[in-house]
Amino acid sequence: MIDKLKLDSIDWAILGQLQRDASQTVQAIGDQVGLSSNPCWRRIKRMEDAGVIAKRVALLDPHAVGLATTVFVAIRINRHDSGWLETFAAAINALDEVIECHRMAGDIDYMLKLRVRDIADYDRIYQRLIGRVAGLSDVTASFSMEEMKFTTALPRPD
């Protein structure tokens, strides 16, 4: 989508402002990037229509809502057919605690990122996952001890 829409430095400045705080008014964003409200709004609308801005959301503090534990789960599988993948995708999508799922290259087939209350909460989710999906040959969990960096802001490619 980005190849079809050329982004200039003002577009990137707008995107930076939105990634920092999407609740800002168009006027406030325009003031920060040197545009009046109408041209700023038109640029935001153009980027939304082109799919550059996928959505605007509120980011919650996981500690404040009782989900202080981050778990990374590496999964190896022994089946690689489309039927299995559909079952796996449905099982992952049914688990709200799975906030990311990636199909990987290399020794690991899938990597999950979960936000849970504690280790016992993770174990409950693990039991649900293995109960729903056959063909998991290895499931390894790693618990984050400290989140040293977190951002949802994408960098500007050079």
ROVOTI-388392 format. One record per residue (C-alpha): residue in three letters; z, x, y. Coordinates in steps of 0.2 Angstrom, whole numbers, padded with zeros to 4 digits. Each point is the difference from the previous one (the first is absolute). Layout:
BEGIN
<r><aa>Ala</aa><Z>Z</Z><X>X</X><Y>Y</Y></r>
...
end
This chain:
BEGIN
<r><aa>Met</aa><Z>0000</Z><X>0000</X><Y>0000</Y></r>
<r><aa>Ile</aa><Z>0004</Z><X>0014</X><Y>0012</Y></r>
<r><aa>Asp</aa><Z>-0018</Z><X>0007</X><Y>-0002</Y></r>
<r><aa>Lys</aa><Z>-0007</Z><X>-0016</X><Y>0008</Y></r>
<r><aa>Leu</aa><Z>0012</Z><X>0001</X><Y>0014</Y></r>
<r><aa>Lys</aa><Z>0001</Z><X>0015</X><Y>0011</Y></r>
<r><aa>Leu</aa><Z>0017</Z><X>0003</X><Y>0007</Y></r>
<r><aa>Asp</aa><Z>0003</Z><X>0009</X><Y>0016</Y></r>
<r><aa>Ser</aa><Z>0015</Z><X>0008</X><Y>0007</Y></r>
<r><aa>Ile</aa><Z>0006</Z><X>-0016</X><Y>0009</Y></r>
<r><aa>Asp</aa><Z>-0002</Z><X>-0009</X><Y>-0017</Y></r>
<r><aa>Trp</aa><Z>0011</Z><X>0013</X><Y>-0008</Y></r>
<r><aa>Ala</aa><Z>0012</Z><X>-0001</X><Y>0014</Y></r>
<r><aa>Ile</aa><Z>0001</Z><X>-0019</X><Y>-0003</Y></r>
<r><aa>Leu</aa><Z>0002</Z><X>0003</X><Y>-0019</Y></r>
<r><aa>Gly</aa><Z>0014</Z><X>0012</X><Y>0004</Y></r>
<r><aa>Gln</aa><Z>0009</Z><X>-0012</X><Y>0010</Y></r>
<r><aa>Leu</aa><Z>-0002</Z><X>-0014</X><Y>-0013</Y></r>
<r><aa>Gln</aa><Z>0006</Z><X>0011</X><Y>-0014</Y></r>
<r><aa>Arg</aa><Z>0016</Z><X>0005</X><Y>0011</Y></r>
<r><aa>Asp</aa><Z>0004</Z><X>-0018</X><Y>0004</Y></r>
<r><aa>Ala</aa><Z>-0012</Z><X>-0015</X><Y>-0003</Y></r>
<r><aa>Ser</aa><Z>0011</Z><X>-0012</X><Y>0009</Y></r>
<r><aa>Gln</aa><Z>-0005</Z><X>0007</X><Y>0017</Y></r>
<r><aa>Thr</aa><Z>-0009</Z><X>-0011</X><Y>0011</Y></r>
<r><aa>Val</aa><Z>-0019</Z><X>0003</X><Y>0003</Y></r>
<r><aa>Gln</aa><Z>0005</Z><X>0004</X><Y>0018</Y></r>
<r><aa>Ala</aa><Z>0013</Z><X>0013</X><Y>-0005</Y></r>
<r><aa>Ile</aa><Z>-0013</Z><X>0008</X><Y>-0012</Y></r>
<r><aa>Gly</aa><Z>-0013</Z><X>0000</X><Y>0014</Y></r>
<r><aa>Asp</aa><Z>0012</Z><X>0008</X><Y>0012</Y></r>
<r><aa>Gln</aa><Z>0003</Z><X>0014</X><Y>-0013</Y></r>
<r><aa>Val</aa><Z>-0018</Z><X>0003</X><Y>-0003</Y></r>
<r><aa>Gly</aa><Z>-0007</Z><X>-0003</X><Y>0018</Y></r>
<r><aa>Leu</aa><Z>-0008</Z><X>-0017</X><Y>-0003</Y></r>
<r><aa>Ser</aa><Z>0003</Z><X>-0017</X><Y>0008</Y></r>
<r><aa>Ser</aa><Z>0004</Z><X>-0014</X><Y>-0012</Y></r>
<r><aa>Asn</aa><Z>-0017</Z><X>-0007</X><Y>-0003</Y></r>
<r><aa>Pro</aa><Z>-0009</Z><X>0016</X><Y>-0005</Y></r>
<r><aa>Cys</aa><Z>0015</Z><X>0005</X><Y>-0011</Y></r>
<r><aa>Trp</aa><Z>0000</Z><X>-0017</X><Y>-0009</Y></r>
<r><aa>Arg</aa><Z>-0018</Z><X>0001</X><Y>-0003</Y></r>
<r><aa>Arg</aa><Z>0001</Z><X>0017</X><Y>-0008</Y></r>
<r><aa>Ile</aa><Z>0015</Z><X>-0006</X><Y>-0011</Y></r>
<r><aa>Lys</aa><Z>-0010</Z><X>-0015</X><Y>-0005</Y></r>
<r><aa>Arg</aa><Z>-0015</Z><X>0010</X><Y>-0004</Y></r>
<r><aa>Met</aa><Z>0010</Z><X>0012</X><Y>-0011</Y></r>
<r><aa>Glu</aa><Z>0008</Z><X>-0015</X><Y>-0009</Y></r>
<r><aa>Asp</aa><Z>-0017</Z><X>-0008</X><Y>-0003</Y></r>
<r><aa>Ala</aa><Z>-0006</Z><X>0016</X><Y>-0007</Y></r>
<r><aa>Gly</aa><Z>0015</Z><X>0002</X><Y>-0012</Y></r>
<r><aa>Val</aa><Z>0006</Z><X>0016</X><Y>0009</Y></r>
<r><aa>Ile</aa><Z>0016</Z><X>-0009</X><Y>0004</Y></r>
<r><aa>Ala</aa><Z>0004</Z><X>-0008</X><Y>-0017</Y></r>
<r><aa>Lys</aa><Z>0016</Z><X>-0010</X><Y>0005</Y></r>
<r><aa>Arg</aa><Z>0015</Z><X>0001</X><Y>0011</Y></r>
<r><aa>Val</aa><Z>0017</Z><X>-0001</X><Y>-0009</Y></r>
<r><aa>Ala</aa><Z>0018</Z><X>0003</X><Y>0003</Y></r>
<r><aa>Leu</aa><Z>0008</Z><X>0015</X><Y>-0008</Y></r>
<r><aa>Leu</aa><Z>0017</Z><X>-0004</X><Y>-0007</Y></r>
<r><aa>Asp</aa><Z>0014</Z><X>0013</X><Y>-0002</Y></r>
<r><aa>Pro</aa><Z>0003</Z><X>0001</X><Y>-0019</Y></r>
<r><aa>His</aa><Z>0018</Z><X>0005</X><Y>0002</Y></r>
<r><aa>Ala</aa><Z>0003</Z><X>-0015</X><Y>0011</Y></r>
<r><aa>Val</aa><Z>-0006</Z><X>-0012</X><Y>-0013</Y></r>
<r><aa>Gly</aa><Z>0008</Z><X>0008</X><Y>-0015</Y></r>
<r><aa>Leu</aa><Z>-0014</Z><X>0010</X><Y>-0007</Y></r>
<r><aa>Ala</aa><Z>0006</Z><X>0017</X><Y>0003</Y></r>
<r><aa>Thr</aa><Z>-0007</Z><X>0008</X><Y>-0016</Y></r>
<r><aa>Thr</aa><Z>-0018</Z><X>0007</X><Y>-0001</Y></r>
<r><aa>Val</aa><Z>-0007</Z><X>0003</X><Y>-0017</Y></r>
<r><aa>Phe</aa><Z>-0016</Z><X>0008</X><Y>-0005</Y></r>
<r><aa>Val</aa><Z>-0006</Z><X>-0004</X><Y>-0017</Y></r>
<r><aa>Ala</aa><Z>-0014</Z><X>0010</X><Y>-0009</Y></r>
<r><aa>Ile</aa><Z>-0008</Z><X>-0010</X><Y>-0014</Y></r>
<r><aa>Arg</aa><Z>-0011</Z><X>0007</X><Y>-0014</Y></r>
<r><aa>Ile</aa><Z>-0010</Z><X>-0013</X><Y>-0010</Y></r>
<r><aa>Asn</aa><Z>-0009</Z><X>0001</X><Y>-0017</Y></r>
<r><aa>Arg</aa><Z>-0012</Z><X>-0014</X><Y>0004</Y></r>
<r><aa>His</aa><Z>-0014</Z><X>0000</X><Y>0012</Y></r>
<r><aa>Asp</aa><Z>-0009</Z><X>-0016</X><Y>-0001</Y></r>
<r><aa>Ser</aa><Z>-0003</Z><X>-0014</X><Y>0013</Y></r>
<r><aa>Gly</aa><Z>0010</Z><X>-0013</X><Y>-0009</Y></r>
<r><aa>Trp</aa><Z>0015</Z><X>0012</X><Y>0000</Y></r>
<r><aa>Leu</aa><Z>-0003</Z><X>0004</X><Y>0018</Y></r>
<r><aa>Glu</aa><Z>0000</Z><X>-0018</X><Y>0005</Y></r>
<r><aa>Thr</aa><Z>0017</Z><X>-0003</X><Y>-0009</Y></r>
<r><aa>Phe</aa><Z>0007</Z><X>0015</X><Y>0008</Y></r>
<r><aa>Ala</aa><Z>-0006</Z><X>-0005</X><Y>0018</Y></r>
<r><aa>Ala</aa><Z>0007</Z><X>-0017</X><Y>-0003</Y></r>
<r><aa>Ala</aa><Z>0017</Z><X>0007</X><Y>-0005</Y></r>
<r><aa>Ile</aa><Z>0001</Z><X>0012</X><Y>0014</Y></r>
<r><aa>Asn</aa><Z>-0005</Z><X>-0014</X><Y>0013</Y></r>
<r><aa>Ala</aa><Z>0014</Z><X>-0011</X><Y>-0007</Y></r>
<r><aa>Leu</aa><Z>0013</Z><X>0013</X><Y>0004</Y></r>
<r><aa>Asp</aa><Z>0005</Z><X>-0001</X><Y>0018</Y></r>
<r><aa>Glu</aa><Z>0010</Z><X>0016</X><Y>-0001</Y></r>
<r><aa>Val</aa><Z>-0016</Z><X>0010</X><Y>-0003</Y></r>
<r><aa>Ile</aa><Z>-0006</Z><X>0004</X><Y>0017</Y></r>
<r><aa>Glu</aa><Z>-0014</Z><X>0012</X><Y>-0005</Y></r>
<r><aa>Cys</aa><Z>-0010</Z><X>0003</X><Y>-0015</Y></r>
<r><aa>His</aa><Z>-0013</Z><X>0014</X><Y>-0002</Y></r>
<r><aa>Arg</aa><Z>-0013</Z><X>0004</X><Y>-0014</Y></r>
<r><aa>Met</aa><Z>0001</Z><X>0019</X><Y>-0001</Y></r>
<r><aa>Ala</aa><Z>-0011</Z><X>0014</X><Y>-0005</Y></r>
<r><aa>Gly</aa><Z>0008</Z><X>0013</X><Y>-0011</Y></r>
<r><aa>Asp</aa><Z>0014</Z><X>-0002</X><Y>-0013</Y></r>
<r><aa>Ile</aa><Z>0008</Z><X>-0015</X><Y>0007</Y></r>
<r><aa>Asp</aa><Z>-0010</Z><X>-0016</X><Y>-0001</Y></r>
<r><aa>Tyr</aa><Z>0010</Z><X>-0011</X><Y>0013</Y></r>
<r><aa>Met</aa><Z>0013</Z><X>0004</X><Y>0013</Y></r>
<r><aa>Leu</aa><Z>0011</Z><X>-0014</X><Y>0006</Y></r>
<r><aa>Lys</aa><Z>0012</Z><X>0000</X><Y>0015</Y></r>
<r><aa>Leu</aa><Z>0014</Z><X>-0013</X><Y>-0001</Y></r>
<r><aa>Arg</aa><Z>0014</Z><X>-0005</X><Y>0012</Y></r>
<r><aa>Val</aa><Z>0015</Z><X>-0006</X><Y>-0009</Y></r>
<r><aa>Arg</aa><Z>0019</Z><X>-0002</X><Y>0002</Y></r>
<r><aa>Asp</aa><Z>0006</Z><X>0013</X><Y>-0012</Y></r>
<r><aa>Ile</aa><Z>-0003</Z><X>0008</X><Y>-0017</Y></r>
<r><aa>Ala</aa><Z>0005</Z><X>-0016</X><Y>-0009</Y></r>
<r><aa>Asp</aa><Z>-0012</Z><X>-0010</X><Y>0010</Y></r>
<r><aa>Tyr</aa><Z>-0014</Z><X>0012</X><Y>-0005</Y></r>
<r><aa>Asp</aa><Z>0005</Z><X>-0001</X><Y>-0018</Y></r>
<r><aa>Arg</aa><Z>-0002</Z><X>-0019</X><Y>0001</Y></r>
<r><aa>Ile</aa><Z>-0018</Z><X>0002</X><Y>0008</Y></r>
<r><aa>Tyr</aa><Z>-0004</Z><X>0013</X><Y>-0013</Y></r>
<r><aa>Gln</aa><Z>0005</Z><X>-0012</X><Y>-0014</Y></r>
<r><aa>Arg</aa><Z>-0011</Z><X>-0014</X><Y>0007</Y></r>
<r><aa>Leu</aa><Z>-0015</Z><X>0012</X><Y>0002</Y></r>
<r><aa>Ile</aa><Z>0001</Z><X>0006</X><Y>-0018</Y></r>
<r><aa>Gly</aa><Z>0002</Z><X>-0017</X><Y>-0006</Y></r>
<r><aa>Arg</aa><Z>-0016</Z><X>-0006</X><Y>0008</Y></r>
<r><aa>Val</aa><Z>-0011</Z><X>0015</X><Y>-0003</Y></r>
<r><aa>Ala</aa><Z>-0004</Z><X>0008</X><Y>-0017</Y></r>
<r><aa>Gly</aa><Z>-0008</Z><X>0017</X><Y>-0001</Y></r>
<r><aa>Leu</aa><Z>0011</Z><X>0010</X><Y>0011</Y></r>
<r><aa>Ser</aa><Z>0002</Z><X>0016</X><Y>-0008</Y></r>
<r><aa>Asp</aa><Z>0012</Z><X>0008</X><Y>0013</Y></r>
<r><aa>Val</aa><Z>0009</Z><X>-0007</X><Y>0014</Y></r>
<r><aa>Thr</aa><Z>0010</Z><X>0013</X><Y>0011</Y></r>
<r><aa>Ala</aa><Z>0010</Z><X>-0004</X><Y>0015</Y></r>
<r><aa>Ser</aa><Z>0005</Z><X>0012</X><Y>0014</Y></r>
<r><aa>Phe</aa><Z>0013</Z><X>-0006</X><Y>0012</Y></r>
<r><aa>Ser</aa><Z>-0001</Z><X>0005</X><Y>0018</Y></r>
<r><aa>Met</aa><Z>0015</Z><X>0009</X><Y>0006</Y></r>
<r><aa>Glu</aa><Z>-0005</Z><X>0000</X><Y>0019</Y></r>
<r><aa>Glu</aa><Z>-0015</Z><X>-0006</X><Y>0009</Y></r>
<r><aa>Met</aa><Z>-0005</Z><X>0014</X><Y>0011</Y></r>
<r><aa>Lys</aa><Z>-0015</Z><X>-0008</X><Y>0008</Y></r>
<r><aa>Phe</aa><Z>-0006</Z><X>-0017</X><Y>0001</Y></r>
<r><aa>Thr</aa><Z>-0014</Z><X>-0007</X><Y>0010</Y></r>
<r><aa>Thr</aa><Z>-0013</Z><X>-0014</X><Y>-0001</Y></r>
<r><aa>Ala</aa><Z>-0011</Z><X>0008</X><Y>0014</Y></r>
<r><aa>Leu</aa><Z>-0016</Z><X>0007</X><Y>-0006</Y></r>
<r><aa>Pro</aa><Z>-0006</Z><X>0017</X><Y>0009</Y></r>
<r><aa>Arg</aa><Z>-0016</Z><X>0001</X><Y>0010</Y></r>
<r><aa>Pro</aa><Z>-0013</Z><X>0009</X><Y>-0011</Y></r>
<r><aa>Asp</aa><Z>-0007</Z><X>0015</X><Y>0009</Y></r>
end
